[in-house]
Amino acid sequence: MRHTSTIFKWEMSKIIGNWRKTLTVFLLPALILLAAINVFPLLMNYLTTGSLQSRPVTVIGAPDSFVEFTDSYKKASFYSFTWYDEEEAVEIGPKYFSDLMAKGRIVVCFGASENNERTDFDDVIEEYYERLALGQSTRTLFSRVEIFHDGNYANYLQAEQFRLDMGDAYSDYLLNNLGKSYVEAGGGDRWSTDDFNPFTFVTKNRATANTGAARTIPSMMILLMYYCIYSLTAETLASQRQNGFLTKVYLTPISKQAIITGKALMVIFVGMVGAVVTYLLMFFSSWLNRSNSAYSLLPFGLFLTLPQFLMFMIALLFVAVIIAMVCFGITFKIRRMQDVIMNLQVPLVLLIFAFFGNMFRPSDALLAEYLIPIHNSTMLIRDIFLGKETAGNFIIVSSINLLVSALLFAACIRSQDGMIHISEGGQDDFGKSRK
């Protein structure tokens, strides 16, 4: 144990002792990925609408109340509005608006009628509240706000985001400005629950945010963790073996098991710290994302309950252990440095494919997926963010990952020449032929 601790502290000192290396290992990958995540909505918005910032919206037949609302409501600044009255829309023709939707834009239409005769939208709303205040029937009144898109998933996201950004706020605006008679008669929702119960505010937003985060964070965290552990393994194990330093350490009184365990604990610890830093950056990025673009990979309001957070951390620890053992197993199995690097990159490529696959995955994990090492942790963390985690799945995933880790660790210990460098000519560090 003392020798293991010595190896661990020595390896950590090489990282912590150099601030540039510390930033490169712990912070730089997370910052780069975070920047990519925040650029993604802008890029997608530009590709679908031709605009980097504001999202273009075409409005037909907008009442005065909606125009005034967009002038005063903060989130309306996220959109650029093009206005047409009903006569102009008829004159232009439906093909023009169909072409707009095909280009990724949404079209919002207002309409109202009384006794089946078209009339002003605001007049109908005001009449509606006046009748409610007097207890009269409102069956002859009809109003509508319709959001049209071309059916593409990206356009659907735009339309849904517009509804979330503007819908409830506009309803409140109508009540406060056109429904005063109804409010004065005792109707309406005068109290805002969120003002008095922050927990309600968190719960309301996390439902959407956690669902969005489940598409990206699980595979993203494991991808970054693998990159960190694979880089450290190549440096602290493969490189040291290549230059003969590992052989010198092997010849000291320190046991092979202590050397492997100390180095493994170091890469696991660094991988975990990097993962925690990444998660915290994503958490704060989510709560700063008030614009909440429809394409956002980190919607506003990300939040895990304490049991979920603890399960998340334990799952990350177990996946860090198995990733470290996979990297160590590859390094001990393969002799040439270039072959080690090439084989360490194979799981990295697979994890990149898994990241994009999880981002657009429509269904829950299959039972068999919980049996696949490393991938099962992605599915478990995804379930945690979706609130679908179960004790059974957690036990299955943890047991499989720990069992495979133990087998790989044992294989590293049994490796006869894993810590000895063998040259291109087949000679080891002691001059013996290893062909």
C-alpha positions in Angstrom: 0.0 0.0 0.0 2.9 2.4 0.8 4.5 1.8 -2.6 1.2 2.2 -4.3 0.7 5.6 -2.6 4.2 6.6 -3.6 3.6 5.8 -7.2 0.3 7.7 -7.1 1.7 10.8 -5.5 4.7 10.8 -7.9 2.5 10.6 -11.0 0.2 13.3 -9.7 3.0 15.6 -8.9 4.0 15.5 -12.6 0.6 16.8 -13.5 -0.1 19.3 -10.7 3.5 20.6 -10.7 3.0 22.0 -14.2 0.1 24.5 -14.4 -0.1 24.3 -18.2 -0.4 20.6 -18.0 -3.0 20.9 -15.2 -5.2 23.2 -17.4 -4.7 20.9 -20.4 -5.8 17.8 -18.5 -8.6 19.2 -16.3 -10.0 22.2 -18.1 -9.1 22.6 -21.7 -11.1 19.6 -23.2 -14.2 20.6 -21.2 -13.9 24.2 -22.4 -13.5 23.3 -26.0 -16.5 20.9 -25.9 -18.5 23.5 -24.0 -17.7 26.1 -26.7 -18.8 23.6 -29.4 -22.0 22.9 -27.6 -22.9 26.6 -27.5 -21.9 27.2 -31.1 -24.0 24.3 -32.3 -27.4 26.1 -31.9 -26.0 29.2 -33.8 -24.8 26.9 -36.6 -28.0 25.0 -36.8 -30.0 28.2 -36.8 -27.9 29.6 -39.6 -28.2 26.4 -41.7 -32.0 26.2 -41.3 -32.9 29.9 -41.3 -29.9 31.8 -42.7 -29.6 33.8 -39.5 -27.0 33.5 -36.8 -28.7 35.2 -33.9 -32.4 36.1 -34.3 -34.8 33.4 -35.6 -37.0 34.7 -38.4 -40.7 34.4 -37.9 -43.4 35.4 -40.4 -46.7 36.7 -38.8 -50.0 37.0 -40.6 -52.9 39.1 -39.3 -51.1 40.1 -36.0 -53.4 42.1 -33.7 -52.2 45.3 -32.0 -51.8 43.4 -28.7 -49.3 41.0 -30.2 -47.3 43.8 -31.8 -47.2 45.7 -28.5 -46.3 42.5 -26.7 -43.3 41.8 -28.9 -42.1 45.4 -28.3 -42.1 45.0 -24.5 -41.3 41.3 -24.0 -37.6 40.4 -23.6 -37.6 37.0 -25.2 -39.2 38.5 -28.4 -35.8 39.9 -29.1 -34.6 36.4 -30.0 -36.9 36.6 -33.1 -37.0 38.8 -36.1 -40.6 39.3 -37.2 -41.9 40.0 -40.7 -45.5 41.3 -40.6 -48.3 40.8 -43.1 -52.0 41.6 -42.8 -54.6 39.2 -44.1 -55.1 41.1 -47.4 -51.4 41.1 -48.1 -51.1 37.4 -47.4 -53.9 36.6 -49.8 -52.4 38.7 -52.5 -49.0 37.1 -52.1 -50.4 33.6 -52.2 -49.8 30.4 -50.2 -46.8 29.3 -52.3 -44.7 32.1 -51.0 -45.3 31.1 -47.4 -44.7 27.4 -48.3 -41.3 28.3 -49.7 -40.5 30.2 -46.5 -41.4 27.1 -44.4 -39.3 25.0 -46.7 -36.3 27.2 -45.9 -36.8 26.6 -42.2 -39.0 29.5 -41.2 -42.2 29.3 -39.2 -45.4 31.1 -40.0 -47.8 32.4 -37.3 -51.4 33.1 -38.2 -54.0 35.0 -36.0 -57.7 34.7 -36.6 -61.0 35.5 -34.7 -64.7 35.4 -35.4 -68.0 36.1 -33.6 -71.1 34.3 -34.7 -69.1 32.8 -37.5 -68.2 36.2 -38.9 -64.5 37.3 -39.0 -63.7 40.1 -36.7 -60.8 41.7 -34.8 -58.7 39.4 -32.6 -58.4 41.8 -29.7 -62.1 42.6 -29.8 -63.0 39.0 -29.4 -60.5 38.5 -26.5 -61.8 41.5 -24.7 -65.4 40.4 -25.3 -64.5 37.0 -24.0 -63.2 38.2 -20.7 -66.1 40.7 -20.3 -68.6 37.8 -20.7 -66.7 35.6 -18.3 -66.8 38.5 -15.7 -70.6 38.7 -16.1 -71.1 34.9 -16.2 -72.4 34.9 -19.7 -71.9 32.3 -22.5 -68.8 32.6 -24.7 -69.7 29.9 -27.2 -70.2 32.3 -30.1 -66.7 33.7 -29.7 -63.7 32.0 -31.5 -60.0 33.0 -31.6 -56.9 31.1 -32.7 -53.2 31.4 -33.0 -51.7 28.8 -35.3 -48.0 28.1 -35.9 -47.2 26.5 -39.2 -44.0 24.6 -40.3 -43.1 22.2 -43.0 -43.0 19.1 -40.8 -39.2 18.8 -40.7 -37.9 17.9 -37.2 -35.7 21.0 -37.1 -38.7 23.2 -38.0 -40.8 21.5 -35.4 -38.2 22.4 -32.8 -38.3 26.0 -33.9 -42.1 26.1 -33.7 -42.2 24.4 -30.3 -39.5 26.8 -29.0 -41.6 29.8 -30.2 -44.6 28.4 -28.4 -42.7 27.9 -25.2 -41.0 31.4 -25.4 -44.1 33.4 -26.4 -47.2 31.4 -25.7 -47.8 31.6 -21.9 -46.3 35.1 -21.7 -48.7 36.4 -24.4 -51.7 34.8 -22.7 -50.7 36.6 -19.5 -50.3 39.8 -21.4 -53.8 39.5 -22.9 -55.3 38.8 -19.5 -53.6 41.8 -17.9 -54.4 44.2 -20.7 -57.7 43.0 -22.3 -59.1 41.0 -19.4 -59.1 43.7 -16.7 -62.9 43.3 -16.2 -62.4 39.6 -15.5 -59.5 40.2 -13.1 -61.4 42.9 -11.2 -64.4 40.5 -10.9 -62.1 38.0 -9.1 -60.9 35.9 -12.0 -57.4 35.2 -13.3 -54.3 33.9 -11.7 -53.1 36.9 -9.6 -50.3 35.0 -7.9 -47.2 33.6 -9.4 -46.3 30.3 -7.8 -42.6 30.7 -8.8 -42.3 33.9 -6.8 -43.0 32.1 -3.6 -41.8 28.5 -4.3 -38.4 28.3 -6.2 -38.6 24.5 -6.1 -41.6 24.7 -8.4 -39.5 26.8 -10.8 -36.6 24.3 -10.8 -38.9 21.3 -11.2 -40.8 22.9 -14.1 -37.6 23.7 -16.0 -35.6 20.6 -15.3 -38.2 18.4 -17.0 -37.2 19.9 -20.3 -33.6 20.5 -19.5 -32.8 17.0 -18.3 -34.5 15.4 -21.3 -32.3 17.5 -23.6 -29.2 16.9 -21.5 -29.8 13.1 -21.6 -29.1 13.3 -25.4 -25.7 14.7 -25.0 -24.1 14.6 -21.5 -23.8 10.8 -20.9 -21.9 10.0 -24.0 -20.1 13.3 -23.9 -18.8 12.7 -20.3 -17.6 9.2 -21.1 -16.0 10.4 -24.4 -14.0 13.1 -22.6 -13.1 10.7 -19.8 -11.8 8.1 -22.2 -9.8 10.8 -24.0 -8.2 11.9 -20.7 -7.4 8.4 -19.5 -6.2 7.2 -22.8 -3.8 10.2 -23.1 -2.5 9.7 -19.6 -2.0 6.0 -20.1 0.0 6.6 -23.3 2.2 9.1 -21.4 2.7 7.4 -18.1 2.8 3.8 -19.2 3.5 3.3 -22.9 6.0 6.2 -23.2 7.8 5.3 -20.0 8.1 1.7 -21.2 9.3 2.9 -24.6 12.1 5.0 -23.1 13.1 2.3 -20.7 12.1 4.2 -17.5 9.4 1.8 -16.6 11.9 -1.1 -16.7 14.1 0.8 -14.2 11.1 1.3 -11.8 10.3 -2.4 -12.3 13.8 -3.4 -11.1 13.3 -1.5 -7.8 11.8 -3.2 -4.7 8.4 -1.8 -5.7 6.2 -4.7 -6.8 4.6 -4.8 -10.2 1.2 -4.8 -8.6 2.0 -1.6 -6.7 3.3 0.1 -9.8 0.2 -0.8 -11.9 -2.2 0.0 -9.1 -0.6 3.4 -8.4 -0.6 4.4 -12.0 -4.2 3.2 -12.5 -5.4 5.1 -9.4 -3.8 8.3 -10.8 -5.5 8.1 -14.2 -8.8 7.2 -12.6 -8.5 10.1 -10.2 -7.6 12.6 -13.0 -10.4 11.2 -15.2 -12.9 11.6 -12.4 -11.8 15.2 -11.6 -12.0 16.1 -15.3 -15.5 14.6 -15.5 -16.7 16.5 -12.5 -15.2 19.8 -13.8 -16.9 19.1 -17.1 -20.3 18.4 -15.5 -20.1 21.6 -13.4 -19.3 23.7 -16.5 -22.3 22.1 -18.3 -24.5 22.7 -15.2 -23.7 26.4 -15.0 -23.9 26.8 -18.8 -27.4 25.3 -18.7 -28.5 27.8 -16.1 -27.0 30.7 -18.0 -28.7 29.6 -21.2 -31.9 31.8 -20.8 -32.3 32.1 -24.6 -32.9 28.4 -24.8 -32.6 27.9 -28.6 -34.6 25.1 -30.1 -31.3 23.5 -31.1 -29.7 23.9 -27.7 -27.8 20.8 -26.5 -28.0 22.1 -22.9 -31.5 23.6 -22.3 -32.1 25.9 -19.4 -32.7 24.4 -16.0 -30.5 21.3 -15.8 -30.8 19.8 -12.3 -30.3 16.4 -10.7 -31.8 15.4 -7.3 -29.3 14.4 -4.6 -29.9 10.6 -5.1 -29.6 11.0 -8.9 -26.4 13.0 -8.5 -24.8 10.4 -6.2 -25.8 7.6 -8.5 -24.4 9.6 -11.4 -21.0 10.1 -9.6 -20.8 6.4 -8.7 -21.5 5.4 -12.3 -18.8 7.8 -13.5 -16.3 6.3 -11.0 -17.0 2.7 -12.2 -16.8 3.6 -15.8 -13.5 5.4 -15.1 -12.2 2.2 -13.6 -13.1 0.1 -16.5 -11.8 2.6 -19.0 -8.5 2.7 -17.2 -8.2 -1.1 -17.2 -9.1 -1.2 -20.9 -6.3 1.3 -21.7 -3.9 -0.6 -19.4 -4.9 -3.9 -21.0 -4.2 -2.7 -24.5 -0.9 -1.2 -23.5 0.3 -4.4 -21.8 -0.8 -6.6 -24.6 0.8 -4.6 -27.5 4.5 -3.9 -27.7 5.2 -1.2 -30.3 4.4 2.4 -29.2 2.7 3.3 -32.5 0.5 0.2 -32.3 -0.5 1.0 -28.8 -1.6 4.5 -29.8 -3.5 3.2 -32.8 -5.3 0.6 -30.7 -6.1 3.0 -27.9 -7.8 5.3 -30.5 -10.2 2.5 -31.7 -12.5 2.8 -28.6 -12.3 6.6 -28.9 -13.7 6.4 -32.5 -16.4 4.0 -31.3 -17.3 6.5 -28.5 -17.6 9.3 -31.0 -20.1 7.3 -33.0 -21.9 6.5 -29.8 -22.1 10.2 -29.0 -23.9 11.1 -32.2 -26.0 8.0 -32.0 -27.2 8.9 -28.5 -27.9 12.5 -29.6 -30.6 11.4 -32.0 -31.7 8.2 -30.2 -35.5 8.1 -30.1 -36.0 5.0 -27.8 -35.0 3.8 -24.4 -32.1 1.3 -24.0 -32.6 -2.4 -24.7 -32.0 -4.8 -21.8 -29.0 -6.2 -23.7 -27.3 -2.8 -23.8 -26.9 -2.9 -20.0 -24.6 -5.9 -20.4 -22.1 -4.2 -22.7 -19.2 -2.7 -20.7 -18.7 1.1 -20.9 -21.7 1.4 -23.2 -23.9 0.3 -20.4 -22.7 3.3 -18.3 -23.8 5.6 -21.0 -27.3 4.1 -21.0 -27.4 4.2 -17.1 -26.4 7.8 -17.0 -29.0 8.6 -19.7 -31.6 6.9 -17.6 -30.6 9.0 -14.6 -31.1 12.2 -16.5 -34.4 11.0 -17.8 -35.5 9.9 -14.3 -35.9 6.3 -15.4 -33.0 4.8 -13.4 -33.7 1.6 -11.4 -31.7 -0.1 -8.7 -31.7 -3.3 -10.7 -30.0 -1.6 -13.8 -27.6 0.2 -11.5 -26.5 -3.0 -9.9 -26.2 -4.9 -13.2 -24.1 -2.1 -14.8 -21.9 -1.7 -11.8 -21.3 -5.4 -11.4 -20.4 -6.0 -15.0 -18.0 -3.0 -15.2 -16.3 -4.0 -11.9 -16.0 -7.7 -13.0 -14.5 -6.8 -16.4 -12.1 -4.3 -14.7 -11.0 -7.0 -12.3 -10.3 -9.5 -15.1 -8.3 -6.9 -17.1 -6.3 -5.9 -14.0 -5.5 -9.5 -13.3 -4.4 -9.9 -17.0 -2.0 -6.9 -16.6 -0.5 -8.4 -13.4 0.0 -11.8 -15.2 1.7 -10.1 -18.2 5.2 -11.4 -18.3 6.8 -8.6 -20.4 4.3 -5.8 -20.2 6.6 -3.4 -18.4 9.7 -4.2 -20.4 10.6 -2.4 -23.7 11.3 -4.5 -26.7 13.1 -2.9 -29.6 12.4 -3.2 -33.3 15.1 -5.9 -33.5 13.3 -8.0 -30.9 15.8 -7.2 -28.0 14.5 -6.3 -24.6 16.1 -3.9 -22.1 18.3 -6.7 -20.8 19.7 -7.6 -24.3 17.6 -10.8 -24.5 15.8 -11.8 -27.7 12.0 -11.6 -27.5 11.2 -12.8 -31.0 
